[in-house]
Amino acid sequence: MALIVEDIIFESIPNTQKEALQISGGDFVVKASDQMHIQHILRASEGQYYQHPFVGLGVRDFQGATLNPQRLKQEIKTQLKADNLITKVIQVSPEFVINIDAERLK
């Protein structure tokens, strides 16, 4: 199942995981947020986060350009490594579908 976020398709994010605040039984629902962090890192451009100016890939900048999947994969891997995530799989299709399997270092 894929979720389209600003014309970018992230296959590894189930359709039920949206950035909406969820409340159950009168309290906030807390669950793993790694997929959301990955989305934010990929969408943000460098300099967008004041305290962390080098965080962000700006995948929108890659759209419409000649896609070099190897370069994009390396950029994704570098950004996620900086956020303490180890990537197992990064796939980028010609249609700009990005599939990431990553886990946080403990």
C-alpha atoms as one frame of an Amber mdcrd trajectory, in Angstrom:
protein
   0.000   0.000   0.000   1.349   3.447  -0.875   0.693   6.891   0.528   1.087
   9.908  -1.730   2.589  12.869   0.091   2.993  16.004  -2.006   3.377  14.021
  -5.247   5.970  11.715  -3.671   5.036   8.108  -3.081   6.363   6.363   0.028
   5.493   2.664  -0.274   6.687   1.721   3.204   4.166   3.937   4.985   0.758
   2.343   5.531  -2.252   4.433   4.544  -3.400   4.501   8.183  -0.309   6.384
   9.370  -1.147  10.007   8.809   0.248  12.996  10.605  -3.049  13.607  12.392
  -3.172  13.708  16.163  -4.949  10.655  17.505  -6.778  10.395  20.829  -8.085
   7.183  22.359  -9.804   6.847  25.729  -9.242  10.516  26.462  -5.437  10.282
  26.040  -2.978  10.748  23.189  -2.101   7.669  21.149   1.650   7.113  21.167
   3.363   4.885  18.612   6.623   4.614  16.727   7.348   7.744  14.722  10.350
   6.628  12.672   8.359   6.557   9.409   7.160  10.095  10.050  10.720  11.220
  10.775  11.875   9.669   7.506   9.101  11.510   5.639  10.089  14.812   7.226
  13.782  14.319   6.455  13.036  13.498   2.819  10.625  16.401   2.328  12.632
  19.066   4.171  15.408  20.957   2.437  18.761  21.690   4.015  18.508  24.772
   6.186  14.823  24.332   6.946  15.505  23.230  10.528  17.187  26.076  12.363
  18.895  23.931  15.002  19.994  21.279  12.485  20.839  23.137   9.268  22.216
  20.110   7.393  19.127  17.929   7.930  16.902  17.547   4.905  17.054  16.071
   1.448  14.478  18.126  -0.437  13.233  15.301  -2.668  11.036  17.771  -4.525
  14.258  19.131  -6.017  14.934  15.723  -7.558  11.529  15.561  -9.247  11.484
  16.755 -12.817  15.259  16.451 -13.031  17.151  13.622 -14.634  16.866  11.025
 -11.906  20.102   9.413 -10.830  18.817   6.652  -8.519  22.261   5.857  -7.112
  22.890   9.470  -6.109  19.435   9.761  -4.574  19.891   6.486  -2.655  23.245
   7.680  -1.299  21.762  11.013  -0.225  18.884   9.238   1.528  21.288   6.851
   3.274  23.483   9.746   4.443  20.535  11.730   5.806  19.045   8.748   7.629
  22.416   7.742   9.073  22.742  11.235  10.540  19.376  10.636  12.254  20.684
   7.369  13.759  18.807   5.139  11.304  20.389   2.196   9.517  18.941   1.517
   6.080  18.377  -2.069   5.016  16.721  -1.335   1.668  16.350   1.821  -0.407
  14.535   1.448  -3.714  13.799   4.250  -6.160  11.741   3.468  -9.247  11.739
   5.476 -12.490   8.280   6.745 -11.466   9.907   8.237  -8.341   8.430   5.677
  -5.952  10.683   5.520  -2.897  10.645   2.424  -0.710  12.746   2.511   2.464
  13.308  -0.150   5.087  15.254   1.318   7.983  15.602   0.797  11.694  16.816
   3.011  14.504  20.031   2.120  16.267  19.475   1.360  19.901
